[in-house]
Amino acid sequence: MLEKSEGAASPVLPQRGARDPRIDVLRGLALVMIFINHVPGNAFERFTNRNWGFSDAAEAFVFLSGTAAGLAYSSGFLAPPYWPGIARVWARARTLYFVHLSTTSMAIGILAAAALWFGLYDLLRTINLAPAWENPLGVLIGIPILTHQLGYFNILPLYLVLLLVAPPILWLALRRPYVLMALSVAVWALAAQFRINLPNYPNPGGWFFNPLSWQILFVAGLLTGIFLKRGERFVPKLGWLMWVAGLYLLIILCWRLMPPLASAGRYGLSQLGSFGVPFYLVSFDKTFLALSRLSHFLALAYLVSCLGWVYSASASRWAEPFRLLGQNGLAVFATGSVLSILAQAIKAGIGDHFTTDFVLLACGLAIQFALALALRRTRQATQARRHAAPALR
């Protein structure tokens, strides 16, 4: 869905093969909003994008992760041998697995300390840790096999599973992109229609982010990345389609901001449901990525990708902090996840106050920016040493 390069004459289009600053900036913005939303009840969550539409930062995270995968890994599946490409994708999945286990362990430690030393036992229930004393052996099995996930710690398992199955998807994407997209839509619809999900052992039910449903965003992002790498667009830039997307987003914005319109809209959807229309077409379900959430995000992604000023703004020096976050997405996300649990524990202990919210969020974001800057400078220093080594020899 991202912009096609049309040569050096255009000041707002990326050159073929060049890093697109929009991906880093938008991923950085998504990380900031995820962190804010993962500290529920704070005074600033009303300003995140989930208040202006049906989708939120999770959709952006998965879509942009797919875009990054298409850009980074597609070259390994152009021609045999394919094993080096497969190994590279699975190495990233392995990293995600250990990051997930590490952050989950840290979150458990923070919540256990909050309960033991400050009596904040309710946090254990809100983040799905209550089964740890009701069925401790089941939880000890479920955590390493990814079936027991803490609240706010369930997006990395989704991304990990999608990367595990990414090799055949990448192969097909390079040869039959529109066939792949059609298959992805079919899997999304079938998973919701028959409520197919991965198990949630030892609890009943399935994953909060159902991979069979959310793969549609990952695939759309992956195809966007592959086409972008060629200097092309997966979805053509069409004036009438931009107007349709913009009008749709405006209607949804009015829905979110005008309670009478929202009530009428929900009533209309409930009536459709009573007539037998499947729930995933008339609800806002997040687990199965209902059509309302999916269509809102795709319209937003398409319109943003078509607006030249978005590229200019993303490439400006003012967007550098968000580019920095986006370029170090995994480390920033993992750190933000742990800090959000710490902030939840502090808020639960001292109560809701504007000053507390501001200090907690400001400190948490400052730590994430500092980490991203340190990682960049470490990479730069490593590259400088590598360049200097041949001269010394």
ZAVO-912119 format. One line per 4 residues: number of its first residue (from 1); for each residue x, y, z of C-alpha. Coordinates in pm, 1 decimal. Example, Ala and Ser with C-alpha at 12.3 -4.5 7.8 and 13.67 -1.06 7.14 Angstrom:
BEGIN
1) 1230.0,-450.0,780.0  1367.0,-106.0,714.0
END
This chain:
BEGIN
1) 0.0,0.0,0.0  299.9,225.2,23.7  414.5,472.3,-235.4  563.5,382.9,-569.6
5) 885.9,552.6,-668.0  855.7,760.5,-981.6  1209.6,888.7,-1009.1  1414.3,1169.1,-864.7
9) 1176.9,1438.4,-985.9  933.7,1374.0,-700.8  1052.2,1511.1,-365.5  818.6,1294.8,-159.5
13) 866.3,945.7,-301.6  1125.0,692.7,-179.1  1390.6,568.4,-418.6  1378.6,200.9,-504.1
17) 1554.6,-1.5,-234.8  1591.0,298.5,-2.1  1465.5,278.1,355.6  1119.8,431.7,375.5
21) 1107.2,667.3,676.7  730.2,626.0,704.6  767.8,268.5,823.2  1000.1,364.2,1109.6
25) 801.3,673.2,1209.7  463.5,500.3,1204.7  602.6,204.6,1395.5  752.1,444.8,1648.3
29) 416.6,619.2,1690.2  246.5,280.7,1733.0  495.4,186.4,2005.0  428.3,510.3,2192.2
33) 52.0,455.4,2178.3  85.0,91.5,2281.5  284.9,197.0,2586.7  28.7,461.6,2683.6
37) -264.4,223.4,2633.7  -90.2,-46.9,2837.3  -113.5,174.1,3145.3  -494.5,172.8,3169.9
41) -677.1,457.7,3338.1  -410.7,719.5,3271.3  -505.9,1072.3,3172.7  -342.1,1051.5,2829.7
45) -491.9,734.2,2680.5  -788.8,936.9,2554.7  -553.3,1094.3,2298.8  -437.1,771.3,2135.7
49) -568.7,657.3,1799.6  -808.7,399.3,1941.2  -1039.5,686.7,2038.9  -1074.0,809.0,1678.8
53) -1157.4,485.8,1500.8  -1234.0,118.0,1539.2  -873.5,-4.9,1514.0  -581.5,78.6,1741.8
57) -202.8,56.4,1753.7  -209.0,-326.5,1755.7  -329.4,-335.3,1393.4  -54.7,-93.4,1293.9
61) 207.6,-299.8,1477.2  113.2,-622.9,1300.2  79.5,-461.4,956.8  414.4,-282.2,985.6
65) 577.5,-599.9,1115.4  459.5,-769.1,798.1  592.7,-480.5,590.5  931.1,-507.7,760.9
69) 932.4,-885.6,701.0  861.1,-836.3,331.3  1143.9,-586.8,300.6  1394.3,-786.0,506.3
73) 1333.5,-1149.1,411.4  1181.4,-1167.3,62.8  1519.5,-1178.6,-114.8  1589.2,-1518.1,40.6
77) 1296.1,-1674.8,-145.2  1359.3,-1552.8,-498.4  1542.1,-1870.0,-602.4  1678.7,-2188.8,-442.0
81) 1841.4,-2276.4,-213.9  1575.3,-2147.0,24.2  1717.4,-2275.7,351.1  1932.4,-1966.5,425.3
85) 1621.6,-1749.3,390.4  1415.0,-1984.3,606.5  1687.4,-1996.3,871.8  1701.8,-1617.4,881.8
89) 1326.8,-1583.9,938.5  1321.4,-1855.8,1202.9  1621.7,-1701.4,1379.0  1411.9,-1388.8,1425.4
93) 1125.5,-1601.5,1557.7  1366.1,-1761.7,1804.5  1469.9,-1416.6,1925.9  1106.1,-1318.7,1972.8
97) 1044.8,-1634.0,2174.7  1319.8,-1562.3,2424.8  1227.5,-1194.2,2446.0  869.1,-1293.9,2521.7
101) 974.7,-1536.3,2795.5  1209.6,-1276.8,2946.2  954.3,-997.0,2954.9  685.8,-1232.6,3088.6
105) 919.6,-1339.8,3369.6  995.8,-978.0,3458.4  626.3,-890.9,3459.6  551.3,-1184.4,3691.0
109) 828.3,-1067.5,3924.2  693.3,-710.9,3933.7  337.2,-824.1,4000.4  445.1,-1078.3,4262.9
113) 641.8,-807.6,4445.7  344.8,-569.9,4427.9  119.0,-839.1,4576.9  364.3,-962.8,4840.5
117) 495.3,-631.1,4967.4  205.9,-393.4,4900.2  -101.2,-619.3,4899.9  -193.3,-539.7,4537.3
121) -346.4,-878.8,4463.5  -609.2,-748.7,4220.6  -337.3,-686.9,3960.9  -274.9,-1061.6,3945.1
125) -631.4,-1115.3,3829.7  -647.0,-833.6,3577.5  -335.2,-956.4,3398.7  -432.1,-1327.5,3395.2
129) -199.9,-1445.2,3672.6  -473.8,-1582.7,3897.8  -440.4,-1930.3,3736.1  -81.8,-1938.3,3866.3
133) -208.5,-2038.9,4211.5  -523.8,-2214.2,4093.4  -339.4,-2439.4,3847.5  35.1,-2369.4,3889.0
137) 157.2,-2673.3,3695.7  -69.2,-2591.5,3402.5  58.7,-2231.8,3396.6  420.0,-2351.1,3411.9
141) 347.8,-2562.0,3104.7  141.5,-2297.0,2928.4  391.7,-2011.4,2950.5  679.6,-2176.4,2759.8
145) 447.8,-2327.8,2496.6  281.1,-1985.4,2455.2  -71.0,-2101.1,2539.3  -87.4,-1909.1,2868.6
149) -28.2,-1542.0,2799.0  -39.8,-1252.3,3039.4  -257.0,-955.3,2960.2  -60.1,-696.1,2758.5
153) 194.7,-966.5,2669.3  13.4,-1143.9,2388.3  125.3,-966.8,2071.5  477.5,-1113.0,2052.0
157) 343.1,-1472.2,2048.7  120.7,-1369.6,1757.3  416.8,-1220.8,1568.4  629.6,-1527.3,1647.5
161) 371.8,-1770.1,1506.1  333.5,-1557.6,1193.9  709.1,-1563.6,1138.7  719.2,-1941.4,1179.6
165) 477.5,-1980.3,889.0  623.4,-1688.4,692.5  861.9,-1886.8,462.5  591.1,-2045.7,241.9
169) 396.9,-1718.5,253.6  701.2,-1528.2,129.4  758.3,-1782.1,-146.8  400.4,-1751.9,-269.2
173) 397.5,-1373.2,-226.4  683.1,-1337.4,-474.0  506.2,-1550.3,-736.2  130.6,-1514.9,-687.2
177) 70.9,-1211.3,-464.4  -299.6,-1175.0,-538.8  -361.4,-1547.2,-494.4  -192.1,-1520.2,-155.3
181) -411.8,-1225.5,-57.7  -724.4,-1416.5,-161.5  -617.8,-1719.2,44.8  -546.8,-1492.0,340.7
185) -896.2,-1342.6,320.1  -1043.6,-1693.5,304.9  -851.7,-1806.4,614.9  -962.2,-1491.1,800.2
189) -1328.2,-1554.2,714.2  -1320.1,-1928.5,789.5  -1143.9,-1879.9,1124.4  -1412.8,-1636.9,1236.8
193) -1705.7,-1824.4,1084.2  -1616.2,-2145.7,1265.2  -1440.6,-1976.7,1560.3  -1112.7,-2158.9,1498.3
197) -834.1,-2044.9,1729.5  -517.4,-2174.6,1895.1  -565.2,-2330.9,2242.2  -528.6,-2124.6,2557.5
201) -407.7,-2398.3,2796.5  -465.3,-2425.9,3090.0  -753.0,-2177.5,3052.9  -1055.1,-2235.1,2830.0
205) -1091.1,-2043.5,2506.3  -825.0,-1933.1,2260.8  -558.4,-1670.9,2203.5  -653.7,-1307.0,2252.2
209) -487.0,-1228.2,1916.5  -597.4,-1520.7,1700.1  -313.6,-1580.8,1448.6  -556.8,-1726.4,1194.8
213) -744.0,-1397.1,1192.9  -461.8,-1147.0,1236.2  -253.1,-1307.6,962.1  -454.5,-1103.6,710.8
217) -289.2,-782.5,831.5  53.0,-946.6,837.9  8.1,-1073.0,481.4  -116.4,-734.2,359.5
221) 186.3,-571.1,519.1  422.9,-834.3,380.5  293.6,-779.3,26.3  322.3,-404.5,77.2
225) 686.2,-447.9,178.2  767.3,-672.4,-118.6  613.0,-430.2,-368.0  780.1,-135.8,-196.1
229) 1116.4,-307.8,-230.6  1055.5,-315.0,-608.0  958.7,52.4,-608.3  593.3,-36.5,-672.2
233) 258.4,-32.5,-493.0  55.3,-337.5,-393.2  -267.7,-135.8,-413.3  -260.7,130.7,-688.9
237) -296.1,496.7,-600.5  -640.8,591.3,-731.4  -809.6,925.2,-672.5  -1157.6,782.7,-628.5
241) -1032.8,518.2,-385.0  -859.4,784.4,-177.2  -1189.2,974.6,-155.5  -1377.7,659.4,-54.3
245) -1118.5,579.8,215.2  -1122.0,937.2,343.1  -1502.3,952.7,357.0  -1517.8,616.2,535.1
249) -1264.9,734.2,794.6  -1459.9,1056.8,844.5  -1783.8,866.1,905.9  -1611.5,643.7,1161.5
253) -1457.4,948.7,1331.2  -1803.6,1103.1,1364.1  -1929.9,768.4,1497.9  -1662.1,773.9,1769.1
257) -1712.2,1139.5,1863.5  -2092.5,1164.1,1844.1  -2277.2,936.8,2091.4  -2616.2,955.0,1912.2
261) -2456.9,844.1,1585.5  -2269.2,566.8,1767.2  -2591.9,443.3,1926.9  -2767.8,438.4,1591.7
265) -2475.9,256.8,1431.9  -2458.0,-7.9,1702.1  -2832.4,-60.4,1680.0  -2807.3,-107.0,1304.0
269) -2529.4,-362.9,1344.5  -2721.3,-549.2,1612.5  -3021.1,-567.8,1382.0  -2805.0,-713.6,1107.7
273) -2676.2,-966.5,1358.1  -3031.0,-1062.7,1453.3  -3099.4,-1131.9,1085.0  -2816.6,-1385.3,1079.6
277) -2522.3,-1178.8,953.0  -2203.9,-1338.0,1099.1  -2066.5,-1169.9,1412.5  -1730.9,-1084.1,1256.6
281) -1908.5,-866.6,998.6  -2120.7,-669.9,1246.1  -1916.7,-655.2,1569.7  -1596.2,-496.1,1694.9
285) -1439.1,-823.1,1808.1  -1062.6,-796.8,1846.5  -973.1,-1164.4,1879.3  -1111.8,-1252.1,1535.5
289) -1031.4,-907.2,1390.6  -1386.1,-809.1,1300.5  -1449.4,-636.0,968.5  -1507.7,-301.8,1140.3
293) -1153.6,-300.2,1281.4  -994.5,-448.7,969.0  -1162.8,-214.9,721.7  -1091.5,92.9,935.0
297) -721.6,16.6,955.7  -686.5,-73.0,587.1  -860.7,250.3,486.2  -631.9,446.8,717.2
301) -318.4,269.5,591.9  -415.4,325.2,229.1  -489.0,696.1,273.5  -173.2,757.2,473.8
305) 35.9,578.8,209.6  -109.5,801.0,-63.4  -44.2,1136.3,104.6  288.3,1281.0,-4.1
309) 320.2,1507.7,298.6  332.8,1199.2,522.9  657.6,1096.5,355.8  799.1,1451.6,384.7
313) 703.2,1473.9,750.9  847.7,1129.4,824.5  1176.9,1225.6,661.4  1204.8,1554.1,854.3
317) 1429.9,1606.1,1154.3  1123.0,1662.7,1373.2  1024.1,1298.4,1326.2  1368.0,1169.0,1421.7
321) 1266.6,1054.5,1774.5  990.9,833.4,1631.7  1219.9,702.6,1355.3  1463.8,610.8,1628.4
325) 1200.0,414.1,1816.3  1077.6,240.7,1502.0  1427.0,134.8,1399.4  1469.0,-42.6,1733.9
329) 1116.3,-175.4,1758.0  1168.2,-506.6,1938.3  1390.8,-370.3,2214.6  1165.8,-69.0,2263.7
333) 848.6,-277.6,2267.5  990.9,-527.2,2517.0  1117.2,-251.7,2746.5  789.9,-60.4,2720.6
337) 592.5,-374.1,2805.3  783.9,-426.8,3129.4  770.6,-57.1,3219.7  395.8,-49.9,3160.3
341) 346.9,-327.4,3418.2  564.3,-137.4,3663.8  357.6,175.4,3600.1  36.4,-22.4,3653.8
345) 166.0,-143.3,3989.4  264.8,208.8,4097.0  -72.7,351.2,3991.9  -253.9,74.1,4177.6
349) -57.9,160.2,4492.6  -89.4,539.4,4494.1  -407.3,595.4,4292.6  -495.4,789.5,3979.1
353) -348.3,1137.2,3961.4  -266.1,1351.3,3660.2  82.6,1428.5,3791.3  151.8,1061.4,3856.7
357) 36.1,968.6,3507.3  252.4,1236.6,3351.0  564.1,1139.0,3545.9  520.1,765.2,3487.2
361) 457.6,797.5,3115.2  726.2,1061.0,3064.7  986.7,853.4,3248.5  885.1,536.8,3066.3
365) 907.3,700.8,2724.3  1235.6,869.2,2813.7  1384.8,530.1,2903.3  1267.7,386.6,2571.6
369) 1410.2,678.1,2372.5  1740.1,652.6,2562.9  1757.5,279.3,2492.6  1691.9,332.1,2120.9
373) 1961.1,602.9,2106.0  2210.8,380.0,2286.8  2141.0,93.7,2045.5  2191.7,322.3,1745.0
377) 2522.2,454.8,1876.2  2636.7,102.8,1955.4  2564.7,-1.7,1596.3  2743.9,304.3,1461.9
381) 3048.4,235.0,1678.0  3053.5,-129.4,1566.7  3032.0,-28.8,1199.9  3311.3,225.2,1246.2
385) 3538.8,-40.2,1397.6  3464.7,-278.0,1108.2  3552.7,-12.2,854.7  3869.6,77.0,1039.6
389) 3987.4,-283.6,1077.5  4098.2,-337.5,709.9  4306.1,-19.4,721.9  4482.5,-135.7,1037.0
393) 4563.8,-471.1,874.4
END
